[in-house]
Amino acid sequence: MANPKSQENSGLSDARRAARFSVAPMMDWTDRHCRYFHRLMTEHTLLYTEMVTAPAVIHGDRDRLLGFDATEHPVALQLGGSNPGQLAQAAQIAEDFGYDEINLNCGCPSDRVQSGFFGAVLMETPALVAECVAAMRNVVKVPVTVKCRIGVDDQEPGDILPDFIAQVSAAGVDRFAIHARKAWLQGLSPKENRDVPPLDYALVQQMKAMFPHLHLSVNGGVNSLDEAEAFLAEGMDGVMIGRAAYHTPAEVLLNADGRIFGGGLIRTPEEVVHLMLPYIANHVASGGRLHHVTRHMLGLFQGRPGARNWRRHLSENAHREDASTDVVLAALSQITARAA
């Protein structure tokens, strides 16, 4: 797989323009294979990596953790951490890899994140977040952004969120993605934290009114392009969508360029499958397994005749040691046969 270790990224302003619509960073989901697949459906949408911790970037296998295909641009790396020096070093490394944006995670509620003092727990220390982003901005030219919650635990979002944004933006961050839910670090699992805390879109929209000079994206519970367009029409600068883009990519991403950006790619799901074949063949030839890629493609035909058979064939056969593009084509025949 290509590893664009160069400054030949898509330009410092591309990520900001693309942030009008973005696919959220999602652990175990938005890996390089997922992003390549998503990029075949949308030319303009901003794509995010899974969260990678700053120490992992510094000390780990950088090609495995950070490598991506150049066609993924515009693409942003999400970092986890709370040590300004480590984050600055990791940001420099990420910029050298060619990422268009560095995003600091201030929203993940998992136990592992809390024990490492990063993620949503950072909502309690805006001064430290400001120090972290300032350290990163001092050493990179690409934008440094923040993804956050509206608060954690017993915090009062209406009180703490304006202060958090004010302090962090004073350190030079001019773009935030706000998940419109609290994170309950005590009492709820990470999965429950995605659904149980109530959404407060009105507060996020209030932040846009309070900070008109900032680029603010709303995140959390957005399930369709209709909802995304409504937020944009009401004055939000961007919309970040997560699970809906993953589970129903054709419905969301194949229509995003035309509806959100006014033009771009026009492809059918079948065309996307055929465009994935060379990528899949290269991955398998390099020693990878088919299911590493096809697990992200299961929802491509959601709602179409034959979709269940498409999913079943991939799920049952992609783990075979000899599985390659023939498995994908056989799964696709379940769709085309129904269509015929």
C-alpha positions in Angstrom: 0.0 0.0 0.0 1.2 3.5 -0.8 2.7 5.4 2.1 2.6 9.1 1.2 5.5 10.3 3.3 5.7 13.7 1.8 4.2 17.2 2.0 2.2 16.5 -1.2 -1.0 16.7 0.7 -4.1 18.3 -0.7 -3.4 21.8 0.8 -4.0 23.5 4.1 -7.5 24.7 3.1 -8.9 21.5 1.7 -9.6 20.0 5.1 -11.6 23.0 6.2 -13.7 23.0 3.0 -14.2 19.3 3.3 -15.3 19.6 6.9 -18.7 20.8 5.7 -19.4 17.0 5.8 -17.1 14.4 7.4 -17.1 10.8 8.5 -16.4 10.5 12.2 -13.3 8.7 13.6 -14.6 5.3 14.8 -12.4 2.8 16.6 -12.1 -0.6 14.8 -14.0 0.8 11.8 -12.4 3.8 10.0 -9.1 2.1 9.2 -7.2 2.6 5.9 -9.3 0.0 4.1 -12.5 1.6 5.2 -11.3 5.0 4.2 -10.2 3.9 0.7 -13.6 2.3 0.2 -15.4 5.5 1.4 -13.3 7.7 -0.8 -14.5 5.8 -3.9 -18.0 7.0 -3.0 -17.3 10.6 -2.2 -14.7 13.0 -3.5 -15.1 15.8 -1.1 -16.1 14.4 2.3 -13.4 14.7 5.0 -12.3 11.3 6.3 -10.8 10.6 9.7 -8.6 7.8 11.0 -9.3 5.8 14.1 -7.8 7.4 17.2 -4.1 6.7 17.6 -2.3 7.6 20.8 0.6 9.9 20.7 3.0 7.4 22.4 2.0 4.8 19.8 2.8 7.1 17.0 6.2 7.9 18.5 7.2 4.4 19.5 5.1 2.1 17.4 5.0 0.7 13.9 4.4 4.0 12.0 3.8 2.4 8.6 1.1 0.2 10.1 -0.5 2.9 12.3 -0.2 5.9 10.0 0.2 4.6 6.4 -2.6 5.4 4.0 -3.3 5.5 0.3 -2.8 8.9 -1.3 -6.3 8.7 -2.8 -7.7 9.1 0.7 -7.1 12.9 0.7 -8.5 15.0 2.3 -7.8 12.8 5.4 -7.3 13.7 9.1 -5.4 11.8 11.8 -7.1 11.8 15.2 -4.6 11.7 18.1 -5.2 10.7 21.7 -3.1 12.1 24.5 -2.6 14.8 27.1 1.1 15.4 27.1 1.9 18.5 25.1 5.4 17.4 24.2 4.3 13.9 23.0 1.4 15.3 21.0 3.7 17.9 19.3 6.1 15.1 18.3 3.3 12.9 17.1 1.8 15.8 15.1 5.1 16.4 13.4 5.3 12.7 12.4 1.8 12.8 11.1 2.4 15.9 9.0 5.5 14.1 7.5 3.2 11.3 6.5 1.0 13.8 4.6 -2.1 14.1 6.7 -4.3 17.2 6.0 -5.3 17.8 9.6 -4.4 16.7 13.1 -7.4 16.3 15.4 -7.2 15.9 19.2 -9.7 13.5 20.8 -11.5 15.1 23.7 -14.6 12.9 23.4 -13.9 9.2 23.7 -15.3 7.8 26.9 -13.7 4.3 27.1 -12.1 3.1 30.4 -8.7 2.7 28.5 -8.9 6.3 27.5 -9.7 7.5 31.0 -6.8 5.5 32.5 -4.4 7.2 30.1 -6.0 10.6 30.8 -7.1 11.5 27.3 -10.4 11.5 25.5 -13.6 12.9 27.1 -11.9 13.3 30.5 -10.1 16.3 29.0 -13.3 18.2 29.1 -12.5 18.8 32.7 -9.1 20.5 31.9 -9.6 23.0 29.2 -6.3 24.8 30.1 -4.4 21.5 29.5 -6.2 21.0 26.2 -5.2 24.6 25.2 -1.6 23.8 26.1 -1.7 20.6 24.0 -3.1 22.2 20.9 -0.7 25.2 21.2 2.2 22.8 21.3 1.0 21.0 18.2 0.3 24.2 16.3 3.8 25.4 17.1 5.4 22.6 15.1 3.0 21.9 12.2 1.5 23.8 9.3 -1.6 21.7 8.9 -4.7 22.6 10.9 -5.0 21.3 14.4 -8.7 20.7 15.4 -10.6 19.3 18.4 -13.4 16.8 18.7 -15.2 17.0 22.0 -18.4 16.3 24.0 -20.7 18.9 25.5 -19.4 17.8 29.0 -18.8 14.8 31.2 -20.5 13.4 34.3 -22.0 16.1 36.6 -20.7 19.0 34.6 -23.3 21.5 33.4 -22.8 21.7 29.7 -24.3 25.2 29.3 -21.6 26.4 31.7 -18.5 24.5 30.8 -18.8 24.1 27.0 -18.5 27.9 26.3 -15.5 28.1 28.6 -13.9 25.0 27.0 -14.3 26.4 23.5 -13.1 29.9 24.5 -9.9 28.6 26.1 -9.0 26.1 23.4 -9.8 28.5 20.6 -7.6 31.2 22.3 -4.8 28.7 21.8 -5.4 28.9 18.0 -7.9 26.1 17.2 -10.6 27.5 14.9 -12.4 24.3 14.1 -14.3 22.0 16.5 -16.5 18.9 16.0 -18.9 18.7 18.9 -20.7 15.4 19.8 -23.9 16.8 21.2 -24.0 14.4 24.2 -22.4 14.3 27.6 -20.1 11.4 28.3 -20.8 9.6 31.5 -17.4 8.3 32.5 -18.9 6.6 35.5 -21.8 4.2 35.1 -22.1 3.9 31.3 -20.1 1.7 28.8 -18.6 3.3 25.7 -21.4 1.7 23.7 -24.0 3.2 26.0 -22.3 6.6 25.8 -23.1 6.6 22.1 -26.8 6.4 22.7 -28.0 6.9 26.3 -27.0 10.4 27.2 -29.6 12.8 25.6 -28.7 14.8 22.6 -28.6 18.6 23.0 -28.3 20.0 19.5 -29.7 23.3 20.7 -26.6 23.8 22.8 -24.3 23.1 19.9 -26.2 25.6 17.8 -26.0 28.1 20.6 -22.2 27.7 20.5 -22.2 28.7 16.9 -24.1 31.8 17.8 -21.6 32.6 20.6 -18.6 31.9 18.5 -19.5 32.9 14.9 -15.9 33.1 13.8 -15.2 29.4 14.6 -16.0 26.5 12.2 -18.3 24.2 14.3 -19.5 20.8 13.1 -22.3 19.0 14.9 -21.9 15.2 15.6 -24.0 12.6 17.3 -27.2 10.9 16.2 -27.1 12.2 12.7 -28.6 9.4 10.6 -29.2 10.9 7.1 -28.3 13.5 4.6 -31.7 15.1 5.2 -30.7 15.8 8.8 -27.2 17.0 7.7 -28.7 19.4 5.2 -31.1 20.7 7.9 -28.2 21.5 10.3 -26.3 23.3 7.5 -29.4 25.3 6.6 -29.7 26.3 10.2 -26.2 27.8 10.3 -23.9 25.0 11.4 -20.6 25.0 9.4 -20.3 21.3 9.2 -21.9 17.9 10.0 -19.9 14.9 11.2 -21.7 11.6 10.6 -20.6 8.2 12.0 -22.5 4.9 12.1 -25.0 5.8 9.3 -22.1 6.4 6.9 -20.6 3.1 7.9 -23.7 0.9 7.9 -25.5 2.5 4.9 -22.6 4.0 2.9 -24.4 4.0 -0.5 -27.3 6.0 0.9 -25.1 8.5 2.6 -21.8 8.7 0.9 -22.8 8.1 -2.7 -25.1 11.1 -2.4 -22.9 13.4 -0.3 -21.0 15.1 -3.1 -24.1 16.2 -5.0 -26.2 17.2 -2.0 -23.7 18.7 0.4 -20.9 20.0 -1.9 -22.9 20.7 -5.1 -21.2 18.1 -7.3 -18.6 15.4 -7.5 -18.5 11.7 -7.9 -21.5 9.9 -9.4 -21.2 6.2 -9.1 -23.4 3.1 -8.4 -22.6 0.6 -5.7 -21.8 -1.9 -8.3 -19.2 0.4 -9.8 -17.7 0.9 -6.4 -17.3 -2.9 -6.0 -15.5 -3.2 -9.3 -13.2 -0.2 -8.4 -12.3 -2.0 -5.1 -11.1 -5.1 -6.9 -7.5 -3.9 -7.8 -7.1 -2.6 -4.2 -8.3 -5.9 -2.8 -6.1 -8.0 -5.1 -3.1 -5.9 -4.1 -3.9 -6.3 -0.4 -4.2 -10.1 -0.7 -1.1 -10.3 -2.8 0.8 -8.5 -0.1 -0.2 -11.0 2.5 -3.4 -9.5 3.8 -6.7 -11.2 4.3 -9.8 -10.5 2.3 -12.0 -9.9 5.3 -9.8 -7.0 6.4 -11.3 -5.1 3.5 -14.7 -6.6 2.9 -15.9 -6.3 6.5 -16.3 -2.6 5.7 -18.3 -3.3 2.6 -21.1 -5.4 4.1 -23.7 -2.5 4.2 -23.1 -1.3 0.6 -26.3 -2.7 -0.8 -28.4 -2.1 2.3 -32.1 -2.0 1.3 -31.4 -3.6 -2.1 -32.7 -7.0 -3.3 -30.0 -9.5 -2.6 -28.3 -7.4 0.1 -28.7 -10.2 2.7 -27.1 -12.7 0.3 -24.3 -10.3 -0.4 -23.5 -9.9 3.3 -23.8 -13.6 3.9 -21.5 -14.7 1.1 -18.8 -12.2 2.2 -19.2 -13.1 5.9 -19.0 -16.8 5.2 -16.2 -16.8 2.7 -13.9 -13.8 3.2 -12.1 -15.5 6.1 -10.8 -18.3 3.9 -7.0 -18.4 3.4 -7.4 -18.4 -0.4 -10.2 -15.8 -0.5 -9.7 -13.0 -3.0 -11.6 -11.0 -5.6 -13.5 -14.1 -6.8 -15.4 -14.1 -3.5 -16.4 -10.5 -4.0 -17.6 -11.1 -7.5 -19.6 -14.1 -6.4 -21.2 -12.0 -3.7 -21.9 -9.3 -6.2 -23.7 -11.8 -8.4 -26.2 -12.1 -5.7 -27.2 -8.5 -6.3 -27.0 -8.5 -10.1 -28.9 -11.7 -10.4 -31.7 -10.2 -8.3 -31.6 -7.0 -10.4 -31.8 -9.0 -13.7 
